[in-house]
Amino acid sequence: MSSYGQYCPISRCAELLGDRWTIHIVRDLLTGSSRYNELIRGNPGLSRALLSRRLRQLRAADVVEQTSDGSYVLTESGRGLEPAVFALAAWGARWSFGEPRPEELDPDILLWWLHRRLDPTDLPKPRFIVYVPFSDHRNRYWIVVEQEPSLCLVDPGFDVDVTLSTDLRSLYRTYLGHQSLMAAQRSGEVQISGSRAAVRAFFGAFHQSPVAGLVAAGAH
């Protein structure tokens, strides 16, 4: 961390959070990530060496602590960053978000985010499979929901309950709150196939991004 040389609380905060990837790490810890590999998977451009360095800085600042099982959790001061981080999200959604740029449309990170937001509570047991093929990208994904959702990049060999067919831009816009899943289905941007019960269960389990409400509000 470099110092601005100003005795000001904004400067002190910027010194801690202004380094590349730091605020993304805090964002992910605020929204449910706690393991080292989860932080890597949620930020594909973040190297392991840099993540380790950032976590050391956050621990030294008493923003993050490591538990006995190796997880990373926010301290009281770290949790205090939540309103600031979501205020940035609200400003970004209102003033600088707009439509996605092509280089921002990464299917790996989108499916990582999406599968972690699925609520398995009312999904049929013991296993529920969501298959996600994109019309404009060669990658295929399977979300396997057992005790909790996991993401597979190769066919796990189980019968598929729901197929979510779409293009990458449409699923990004739906997940991030530009439109609801129901609206995307009605417009034909997203097609959801499966038995009536399975499709209904998927609608109940699907949760948009934690910032989706801010994106929807920023569009008005």
N, C-alpha and C positions, 0 to 999 in steps of 0.2 A: 504494500500500500504506500502510495506517495502522499506527502502532506501538502495541503494548500497553504499552510502557514497563516491561517486565519483562525482566531479564537471565536468561532461561531458554530452553533449546533448544526446548521445546515452543512457547513464545511466538514465537520466531524463525521456526519452521516454519509456524505459523499465520499469521504476517504475510505469508509468501510464498504459501502455498497456499490461504488462507482466502477470497480474493476470488472473486467469482462467476465461474464457468467455468474457473478456473485448473486445478483438479484434473481436469476433463474433458479439457482440452488435454494434460495430462501422461498421463492414461489412454490417450488415442488415440495419442500418440507411443510409449508403451510397447507398444501392441498393433499397430503397423505403419503408422500414418499418418505421412507426412513432408512432404506438400505443403500449401500454404496452403489450396487449394480442398478438399482432403480433410478438413481440420480443420473447414471451414465446412459441408461436406456431412454430416459426422458429428455436427454440433451445430446443428440448424436454428434454435434460438433465439439463437445467438451472432452478433452483428453483426460485419461486417468491421472496423469501427473498434475495437470492443472486443477482437477477436482480435489485431489489430496491437498494441494497448496491452499485452495480456497477454504476447505473445511478446517485446516489448521488456523487460518486467519480468523474465521468465524468462531472457532473454539477459544482462541486467545482473547477475542473481544467479548466472550461470555454471551454470545448469541446462540451458539449451538453446543450441545454436549453429546458425548458418546456413551451409550448405555453398556451394561455388562455383556449384552448379547451382540454388540457390534453395531447396533442401530444408531442413527443420528436423529436427535430430537431438538426442537427449539427450546431454549430456556425461557424464563419469564420475559426477558428483554427481547428475545427473538420473536415470541408470540406477539409482543407489542408492536412489531412491524406490520402486522396484518392490515390494519386500517390504512397505513401508508402505501403498502403494495397494491391494495385494491383501489385506493384513490388514483394511483398511477394507471391502473387498468381502466378505470372509469374515464380518465382524461384521454387515454389512448383510444378508447372505443369511440369517444365523442369527436375527437379532433384529428386523429392520425391513422385510423385503422383502414377503412375503405375495403376495396376488393383485394384478394390475395395476389401477390406477385408470383409468377411461375416458379421461381427459385425457392419460394416458401412452402410449396406443396409437396411435402415429404410424407409418403404413405406410411413409412415405418413409425414416425413419431405420432401421426394421427391415430393409428390403430393402437399404439401404446397408450396414448391418452384415453381413447374411447373404451378400451377393454377394462382399464382401471376404474372407470366410472360406472360400469355395469353393476347393478344391484342384484345379487343372486338370490335374495330372500325368497321370492315367490316364483322362481323359475322351476320347471319340472325337475325332479330328482330321478336318478342320481347324477345325471349328466345332461347338459344342454349345449348343442353345438351351433355356432353362428359362422357361416361361411361368407367371406367378403371378397368378391371379385370386382376389380375396377375395369371399366370400359376403356380407359385411356392409360393404363399402366399394367405392365406384365406381372407384377407381384400379386400373389394371392395370400389370403390370411384366413386362419381358423381361430375363433375364440372358443375355448373349451371351458365351460363353467361346471365345476364340480363343487368342492368346498368354497372355492373362490375362482374368479376368472383367470385364465392364463392364455397367452397369445402364442400361436404356432405359425411358423412360416412354411411348413410342409404339412401335407395332409396327414392328420393323426389317425385316419382310418376308421373313424366313427361315422355313423349315420348323421347327416345334417338335419337340424330341426328348422333353421331359418337361414335363407340366403338373402344377403343385403347387397343388391346390385346397383352400382352408381358410378359416377365419375368422381375423380379426386376433389375437384373444386366444390362440387355440390355437397359432398360429405363433410368437407371442412366447414363450409358455410352453415351446414345444419348443426354440426357439433358445437361450433363456436357461437351460435345464437342468432345468426342472421335470419334464420327461419326455423320453425319447429319441425320435428320429424314428421308429424302428421301433414303439415303443409308441403314438405318436400315429397312425401308420398303422393299426395293429391295432384301435385304439379307434374309428376312423372320423373322428377330429378332423382328420386330414390325409389327403387322397387324392392319390396319386401315380400318374399314368398315363403310358404310353409303352410302347415295346417292352421286353421283359424285360431285354435287354442295356443299354438306356438307363437304365432304372430302377435296375438294379444299379450302373451307373457313377455315377449321381447319389448313391446312398447312400454310395458310397466317397468322393465328393468333398465331401459335406456335412459341415461342421464347426460345432459349436455355439460359442457365445460363449466367449471366454477365461475367463470366470468361471462357466461352466456347472457345472464340478465343484464349485465352492464353493456354488452354489445347490442342487445335488442333495444335498450333504452337510448344508447348513443345514436341509433339509426333514426330516431324521431326528433 
